[in-house]
Amino acid sequence: MVFRRVLESPAGQLKTGQRRKGRKAVRLGAAILAAGFLAACQADEFSAGPNKANLPVSASLKRKMNDLNMSSTSPIMIRIFKEESQLEVWKQTRSGKYKLLEDFEICKWSGKLGPKFKEGDRQAPEGFYEITPALMNPNSSYHLAFNLGYPNRYDQSHGRTGSHLMVHGACSSRGCYAMTDEQVQDIYSLARDSFKGGQRSFQVQAYPFRMTPENMARHRDSDHLDFWKMLKTGYDHFEVANVPPKVTVCEKKYVFDATTLVEGVPFRASAKCPEYQVSPRLASAVASKQKKDNTKFQQLAARYDAREERQKRWEDRSNRLAEVLGGGEDTQTAATDAGANAPATPAQQTASTSAPGTPAPAADTPSSTVETAFAPQENSRGSSVGGFFKRWVPFGSKATNESASVGAISTEVVPASKP
């Protein structure tokens, strides 16, 4: 009653209100601290601001371009390698050839090795894509981005579907190639500057891995091998010429650096290829490289096949040996159980009914059978351990073990009394 009056008094109500305000302030402060902590955990280390699409390339790339004799607005080309998680930016030098300007580690890519087939399969595309200014996205919610233009003419000829496949920031991928914001800032700026220099589109070559004989041999059993061999032809054209190949599609396949023999006849993705030719000098260089690569591929494939065959034989032998050993143990266990459950012979019954410490009469059966069926009765712990080894270890001196278990000798003959 007294406490109620105090609480109902003006002074009591004031103190109660102050306590409530204090608790609210504490909760509000805790919420602000928690929000600040979460923001600190989730914040991107790189912040470009609202003018991000117009920022220049980083100072380190400017120095590299100067060292490699490159103009800031010269054309670029991009190569992507899934297995190595690398994105390379190549840029044209003043000599007209392309040199590697920078390679970036891909933050994330989704799916597995192999091309994209349909919408929702979360596969990152593989193939050759042309990026025009219309595919650049300065307002991307993933910092900055450019669309790969999937499906291209090759993909469409095979009925493949998908949309919004990009190279972007934010390090999050559902079928895209995701970079960090700082990385995509430089990549985007390089592409933007190349368009300013007059490049109408830049090429993106997306591969499952570096198209070397070693990698091709490692993946020789893949269902995508024929597709990858086709991609390797374009890869070889660039490796030989150091210039992005001209890519066309006919008969539902990629064709590289082809010129039709009849002017004005187009390449149609699903139609028969028109008569065309490739520069004899380039064709010869590519053929020479492919011949060398194919020889190495065959050698490595044979070596890998032989290694796998040896491994398979070894596993088969190991499995058979395990089965034999497993069967032997089962047989021995069954024999032991059978011996233990067999009816006792008269000699064994006599031994089992005799007093402890009294030796059993000699039986007609071999001693090994008796030793297997019965363990000697010992009073001390040490002798029981010895009995265990005597029963299960098939070596050692039997004479020693037997002598250790012999008790006092007794006889039923009573000596005659003295006269």
CORQUI-V930967 format. One record per residue. N is the residue number from 1. PHI is phi in degrees with one decimal (999 if undefined). Layout:
n=N phi=PHI
n=N phi=PHI
This chain:
n=1 phi=999
n=2 phi=-64.2
n=3 phi=-65.4
n=4 phi=-64.0
n=5 phi=-62.0
n=6 phi=-63.7
n=7 phi=-66.6
n=8 phi=-78.7
n=9 phi=-72.0
n=10 phi=-57.0
n=11 phi=-66.2
n=12 phi=-66.2
n=13 phi=-62.4
n=14 phi=-63.6
n=15 phi=-65.2
n=16 phi=-63.2
n=17 phi=-62.1
n=18 phi=-64.8
n=19 phi=-64.7
n=20 phi=-63.4
n=21 phi=-62.7
n=22 phi=-64.8
n=23 phi=-65.5
n=24 phi=-62.3
n=25 phi=-64.3
n=26 phi=-64.5
n=27 phi=-63.5
n=28 phi=-63.3
n=29 phi=-63.6
n=30 phi=-63.1
n=31 phi=-64.0
n=32 phi=-64.8
n=33 phi=-63.8
n=34 phi=-63.6
n=35 phi=-64.2
n=36 phi=-64.0
n=37 phi=-65.0
n=38 phi=-64.2
n=39 phi=-63.2
n=40 phi=-66.8
n=41 phi=-70.4
n=42 phi=-96.0
n=43 phi=-67.3
n=44 phi=-79.4
n=45 phi=-66.4
n=46 phi=-105.7
n=47 phi=-129.3
n=48 phi=-105.2
n=49 phi=83.4
n=50 phi=-69.5
n=51 phi=-95.9
n=52 phi=-59.5
n=53 phi=-69.6
n=54 phi=-111.6
n=55 phi=-70.4
n=56 phi=-73.8
n=57 phi=-67.3
n=58 phi=-64.9
n=59 phi=-61.6
n=60 phi=-64.6
n=61 phi=-69.6
n=62 phi=-61.2
n=63 phi=-63.9
n=64 phi=-62.8
n=65 phi=-61.4
n=66 phi=-66.0
n=67 phi=-67.2
n=68 phi=-92.9
n=69 phi=62.2
n=70 phi=-115.2
n=71 phi=-81.4
n=72 phi=-66.1
n=73 phi=-110.1
n=74 phi=-73.6
n=75 phi=-61.6
n=76 phi=-125.9
n=77 phi=-148.3
n=78 phi=-121.5
n=79 phi=-120.0
n=80 phi=-121.6
n=81 phi=-125.5
n=82 phi=-64.0
n=83 phi=-59.5
n=84 phi=-86.7
n=85 phi=52.6
n=86 phi=-128.9
n=87 phi=-122.7
n=88 phi=-104.9
n=89 phi=-109.0
n=90 phi=-103.4
n=91 phi=-137.3
n=92 phi=-73.6
n=93 phi=-87.8
n=94 phi=-70.4
n=95 phi=-82.0
n=96 phi=99.2
n=97 phi=-86.3
n=98 phi=-101.2
n=99 phi=-129.2
n=100 phi=-71.4
n=101 phi=-88.6
n=102 phi=-157.6
n=103 phi=-118.0
n=104 phi=-113.0
n=105 phi=-80.4
n=106 phi=-67.1
n=107 phi=-70.3
n=108 phi=-153.3
n=109 phi=-141.2
n=110 phi=-105.9
n=111 phi=86.6
n=112 phi=-140.7
n=113 phi=-64.3
n=114 phi=128.2
n=115 phi=-74.3
n=116 phi=-86.3
n=117 phi=-112.4
n=118 phi=-150.1
n=119 phi=-56.9
n=120 phi=90.8
n=121 phi=-82.1
n=122 phi=60.1
n=123 phi=-90.5
n=124 phi=-79.8
n=125 phi=-66.3
n=126 phi=-129.3
n=127 phi=143.3
n=128 phi=-117.1
n=129 phi=-131.1
n=130 phi=-107.5
n=131 phi=-104.0
n=132 phi=-100.4
n=133 phi=-56.0
n=134 phi=-66.0
n=135 phi=-89.8
n=136 phi=-81.1
n=137 phi=-125.8
n=138 phi=-75.4
n=139 phi=-108.5
n=140 phi=-63.3
n=141 phi=-72.9
n=142 phi=-105.1
n=143 phi=69.5
n=144 phi=-134.5
n=145 phi=-160.6
n=146 phi=-139.3
n=147 phi=-81.7
n=148 phi=-75.6
n=149 phi=78.3
n=150 phi=-79.5
n=151 phi=-85.0
n=152 phi=-85.0
n=153 phi=-64.1
n=154 phi=-64.2
n=155 phi=-61.1
n=156 phi=-64.5
n=157 phi=-65.3
n=158 phi=-100.6
n=159 phi=71.4
n=160 phi=-84.9
n=161 phi=-126.8
n=162 phi=159.8
n=163 phi=-153.7
n=164 phi=57.1
n=165 phi=-90.9
n=166 phi=-134.1
n=167 phi=-106.3
n=168 phi=-147.7
n=169 phi=-91.1
n=170 phi=74.8
n=171 phi=51.9
n=172 phi=-140.9
n=173 phi=-133.0
n=174 phi=-134.4
n=175 phi=105.5
n=176 phi=-108.0
n=177 phi=-107.7
n=178 phi=-100.6
n=179 phi=-115.1
n=180 phi=-74.9
n=181 phi=-62.1
n=182 phi=-65.7
n=183 phi=-66.6
n=184 phi=-67.4
n=185 phi=-62.8
n=186 phi=-67.9
n=187 phi=-62.3
n=188 phi=-62.9
n=189 phi=-65.1
n=190 phi=-64.8
n=191 phi=-65.8
n=192 phi=-58.9
n=193 phi=-67.9
n=194 phi=-66.5
n=195 phi=-66.6
n=196 phi=-63.4
n=197 phi=-81.1
n=198 phi=109.3
n=199 phi=-68.5
n=200 phi=-81.4
n=201 phi=-160.3
n=202 phi=-118.5
n=203 phi=-94.8
n=204 phi=-116.1
n=205 phi=-104.8
n=206 phi=-105.9
n=207 phi=-118.3
n=208 phi=-72.1
n=209 phi=-167.4
n=210 phi=-64.7
n=211 phi=-83.4
n=212 phi=-97.1
n=213 phi=-58.5
n=214 phi=-62.9
n=215 phi=-68.5
n=216 phi=-63.0
n=217 phi=-68.3
n=218 phi=-63.1
n=219 phi=-106.6
n=220 phi=-66.2
n=221 phi=-92.4
n=222 phi=-72.8
n=223 phi=-68.5
n=224 phi=-95.8
n=225 phi=-59.0
n=226 phi=-63.0
n=227 phi=-62.4
n=228 phi=-68.5
n=229 phi=-61.8
n=230 phi=-65.7
n=231 phi=-62.4
n=232 phi=-62.1
n=233 phi=-61.5
n=234 phi=-65.5
n=235 phi=-59.1
n=236 phi=-67.4
n=237 phi=-59.4
n=238 phi=-71.1
n=239 phi=-61.3
n=240 phi=-79.1
n=241 phi=-96.1
n=242 phi=56.5
n=243 phi=-137.5
n=244 phi=-55.6
n=245 phi=-70.7
n=246 phi=-77.5
n=247 phi=-110.1
n=248 phi=-130.7
n=249 phi=-133.1
n=250 phi=-153.6
n=251 phi=53.1
n=252 phi=59.3
n=253 phi=-145.6
n=254 phi=-75.7
n=255 phi=-129.5
n=256 phi=-119.9
n=257 phi=52.0
n=258 phi=-97.8
n=259 phi=-125.1
n=260 phi=-68.5
n=261 phi=-75.0
n=262 phi=-105.8
n=263 phi=-62.5
n=264 phi=92.4
n=265 phi=-82.7
n=266 phi=-85.1
n=267 phi=-89.8
n=268 phi=-116.0
n=269 phi=-55.8
n=270 phi=-101.3
n=271 phi=-94.2
n=272 phi=-64.8
n=273 phi=-65.8
n=274 phi=-71.2
n=275 phi=-66.4
n=276 phi=-146.0
n=277 phi=-142.5
n=278 phi=-112.8
n=279 phi=-46.0
n=280 phi=-54.3
n=281 phi=-66.0
n=282 phi=-67.0
n=283 phi=-61.0
n=284 phi=-66.5
n=285 phi=-65.4
n=286 phi=-66.3
n=287 phi=-62.0
n=288 phi=-64.2
n=289 phi=-64.0
n=290 phi=-66.8
n=291 phi=-63.4
n=292 phi=-64.4
n=293 phi=-65.4
n=294 phi=-65.4
n=295 phi=-62.3
n=296 phi=-67.1
n=297 phi=-59.9
n=298 phi=-63.0
n=299 phi=-62.9
n=300 phi=-67.6
n=301 phi=-61.6
n=302 phi=-63.3
n=303 phi=-65.6
n=304 phi=-64.9
n=305 phi=-63.6
n=306 phi=-63.6
n=307 phi=-64.2
n=308 phi=-66.3
n=309 phi=-65.6
n=310 phi=-61.5
n=311 phi=-63.3
n=312 phi=-66.1
n=313 phi=-62.3
n=314 phi=-62.2
n=315 phi=-64.9
n=316 phi=-63.7
n=317 phi=-63.0
n=318 phi=-63.2
n=319 phi=-66.3
n=320 phi=-64.2
n=321 phi=-62.4
n=322 phi=-63.9
n=323 phi=-65.9
n=324 phi=-64.1
n=325 phi=-65.1
n=326 phi=-64.0
n=327 phi=-65.9
n=328 phi=-62.7
n=329 phi=-64.8
n=330 phi=-63.6
n=331 phi=-64.0
n=332 phi=-65.1
n=333 phi=-64.2
n=334 phi=-63.5
n=335 phi=-63.9
n=336 phi=-64.6
n=337 phi=-63.5
n=338 phi=-64.7
n=339 phi=-65.2
n=340 phi=-70.4
n=341 phi=-91.3
n=342 phi=-70.4
n=343 phi=-62.4
n=344 phi=-74.7
n=345 phi=-77.2
n=346 phi=-56.1
n=347 phi=-61.2
n=348 phi=-68.1
n=349 phi=-63.4
n=350 phi=-60.8
n=351 phi=-64.4
n=352 phi=-75.2
n=353 phi=-94.1
n=354 phi=-73.8
n=355 phi=-69.3
n=356 phi=-59.5
n=357 phi=88.5
n=358 phi=-91.7
n=359 phi=-67.2
n=360 phi=-75.5
n=361 phi=-62.2
n=362 phi=-63.4
n=363 phi=-101.6
n=364 phi=-78.4
n=365 phi=-77.8
n=366 phi=-60.7
n=367 phi=-64.5
n=368 phi=-63.3
n=369 phi=-66.3
n=370 phi=-64.8
n=371 phi=-63.8
n=372 phi=-71.4
n=373 phi=-77.8
n=374 phi=-131.9
n=375 phi=-103.7
n=376 phi=-63.4
n=377 phi=-83.2
n=378 phi=-122.2
n=379 phi=-91.7
n=380 phi=-95.5
n=381 phi=-68.3
n=382 phi=-61.1
n=383 phi=-69.1
n=384 phi=-67.7
n=385 phi=-64.5
n=386 phi=-62.8
n=387 phi=-64.2
n=388 phi=-60.2
n=389 phi=-67.3
n=390 phi=-63.7
n=391 phi=-75.5
n=392 phi=-104.4
n=393 phi=-93.2
n=394 phi=-84.3
n=395 phi=-154.6
n=396 phi=109.6
n=397 phi=-83.5
n=398 phi=-67.8
n=399 phi=-60.0
n=400 phi=-65.1
n=401 phi=-67.2
n=402 phi=-66.6
n=403 phi=-66.5
n=404 phi=-71.3
n=405 phi=-101.4
n=406 phi=-77.5
n=407 phi=-91.9
n=408 phi=-69.0
n=409 phi=-83.9
n=410 phi=-121.6
n=411 phi=-142.3
n=412 phi=-91.6
n=413 phi=-77.1
n=414 phi=-99.7
n=415 phi=-66.4
n=416 phi=-66.7
n=417 phi=-72.8
n=418 phi=-72.4
n=419 phi=-68.6
